[in-house]
Amino acid sequence: MAYDCEGDHPFDWSHRDRSDEENDPINYERFYRGIGELARDALRFLSLDADDMVENEDGWAPADTTSLELLFEIDWLGALMAPPETVPLDGRLEANELVRALHDALPFTEGERWWLLTDALNERRSREPEPHDLDPVREAEAEIMTHGRHHPVNGHDLLQRFRSWRRCCGEYEEGDGLASACDALAGLATLFRPDLDLPDDYLATRRDGGE
């Protein structure tokens, strides 16, 4: 069961299949399955036609918030995950490559991505905002270390950049980054949850040659 960006909260795991969960609180199989599900769901929202999304006064749509939070959750689970010895080496290497490809495709530096998907979004969650309200993220500011120097960063600029990237406009007009991110998410979904179908919108885009 996939959640709706207008309804269920993306961090609510109550609907997910836990039939394989053991009493051991560190269940790596669950982490893998979770990443596969999240990757499939993130792919679904990132594959939606941007022209059909209803935006608020900030030019932001609910699907934007949901996809950003799903990327946060994939990062969070990936950081906790330590592949057990039973996972084939090829599979672990493929997973690492797909995560790296996803990170490279996003419109942020490594430091910006880490700050946005951890500090800024965690601050938003601690303030318990209304669904899809990103004002706590827009108001967030910090200094991060990038390329050996401190650089100022703020949530407003990063969200505007994400919006342009998601809609393939401005400097992201070619859409290469969005297409690469979707392909990486499709790879993660297929690797960890081969039993789940990929979203129709993504498959249609691939059939059309990414146009």
N, C-alpha and C positions, 0 to 999 in steps of 0.2 A: 504494500500500500504506500503510495507516494503522497506527500503532503501537498497542500495547495498554498501558494504564497499569500493568498488572502485569508487563510485559516490557520491550520496547525503551525506550531512553532517549530522551526527546523532543528532545534536542539531537544525536542521531545522524542525520546527513544522508546516510549511506551508501546508504539505500534510496531516496532521492529521485531523480527523473528529471533527469539532467544532460545529456540529449542536446542541449540548446540552449546548453550552456555553451561559451564560446570561450576562447582562451588568455588573453585580457584578464582579469586578476584582479578587475577591477571590472565585473561583469556585471549591469547593472541589470535586465535581463529576468529573470535568475535571482532577484533580490531580489523583484521583483513576484510571480513564480510562487511563491516561498517564502512570502511573506505570505499569498497566497491559500490555500495548503495548510495553513499553520498556523492561519489563521482558521477554516477548515473543521474542523480537528481540535479546536481549542478549543471551537468550537460543539458538537461532538459530546459532549464531556465536560460542558459546562455544561448540556446538554439532558437529561442522564440524570436519571431520577427519584431525588431525594435519599433517598426512603424505601427504595430498593433498594440503596443503597451501604453497604458494610460499613465501620464506623468503628473506629478504634483507641481506646485509653484517653483520648486527647485529643479525641475526637469528630471526628477527621479521617479522611477516606477517601483512598485512592490517587488517585482521580479529582480530588480537590481539589488535591493537589500538582501533578498533571500539568497541569490547567487553568491554575494560577497560573504555572507555568514556561512554558507556551505564550504567555501574555500577556506575559511577560518577553521571549520570543524575538521576538514581533511588535513590541514596542517597540524592541528592539535592531536588527532589520532596518530598521525604519522610520527610525531615526536615521541609518543608513548610506546610505539610499536618496536619490538625487538624480535626479528624473525626467528622462530624456533628452528632447530636443526633439521626438522622433517621437511622444511620448505626447500625445494631444489635450488641450487645456486643460480641457475639460469633465471628462475622466477624472481629471486631477490634482486638480481642485477637489472632485470627488466623493470621491476617496480621502482627501483632507484632512478633509472633513466627516465621513466615516465613522470615521476615527481619533479625531477630536474627540468624536464621539458615544460612542464606546467608552470613552474616558477619563472623560467626564462621568458615564457609567453606573456606573462602578466605585465602591466604597464608601470612596474615599480622596480626600484633597485632592491637588493636583498635586504638592506637596512630599512627601507621604507616599507617593504612588504611585512617584515617582522613586526615593526612598530604598529602598522595599521591593523594587522590581523591578530595581534596580541594585546598590546597596551590600549590602543584606542577602542577596539571593539569590546574588550573586557571592561573598560570604563563605562561604555554604553550599557552593557548588561548589568553592571552594578547599580546603575541609576534607574533601572526598571522603566524604560520609556514606553510610550505607546508603540504598538506594532509598526515596524517600518520607519520609525522616527530616528533619523540619523543625526539630529542636532548635536548630541553629545560627541559624536565623532567629528563633525564639522568644526566644533569649538575647540577640539583638542590640539595642543601644540607641544612640541618637544625639540630637543636637539639630539641627533643621532650621529654615530660615527660611521662615515662612509669614505672609502679610499684614503683612510688615515687622517681624516679631518672631521671636525664637528660641523654638521650642517643643520640649519633649522628645518623643521618639517611641520606641516599642519594638515589637519584632516580635510579641510575644505578643498585645498588644492589637489589632494590625492583622490578625493571622491569625484572631482570634476574630471580628472584624468581618466579614472575608471569609466565614467560615463562616456567620454569621447571614445575610449577603447571599445566599449561594449557596443556603441552605435557606429563604429567604423567611420568616424568623422575627424576633421582636423588632421593632425599629424598621423592619425591611425586610419586614415581613409582606405588604405589598401586592405585592411582587415586581416593581415597575415597573423598578427598576434592572437586575435580571437579564434581564428581557424586552428592555429597550433594548440591553443589551450583546450579547445573542444576535442581535438584528436587525442591529446594526452589524457583527458578525462575519459574518453571512450576506451582508451587502452587500459586504464585502471579499472574501469567498470567491467570490461571483458575479462581481465586477468583475475580479479577477485570475486566477481559475481557473474560467471558465464551463463548462469541460469536466467539472468534478467535480460529483457530486450532493451536495446538502445532506443532512445526517443525517435519518433517518426520524423520530427523536424530536422534532427541531425542527419538521419539517413537520407532524407530528401535532398539536403544540401550536398551530401557526399555524391549522390547520384547525379546532381547537376554540376559536378566538378567544382564545388565551392563557390559558385557564382551566386 
